């Protein structure tokens, strides 16, 4: 049995490289915030030609970083 997702739904386990638009939906952040996080080094990315791509591992690491910062702030 396969699960069919709506076109705007992305599952982290299905893909290894994500376009910025996909990461925007996954993290519920704006394009500007995503690029700021990439520039600051908080969210790792790679380039393939002109495309900026973000790995699944980088997304997981970024979420872990956010959780750690939230715990430290509490």
Secondary structure as UniProt FT lines:
FT   TURN            7..8
FT   TURN            12..14
FT   STRAND          17..19
FT   HELIX           20..27
FT   HELIX           31..40
FT   STRAND          46..48
FT   TURN            49..50
FT   STRAND          51..55
FT   HELIX           56..73
//
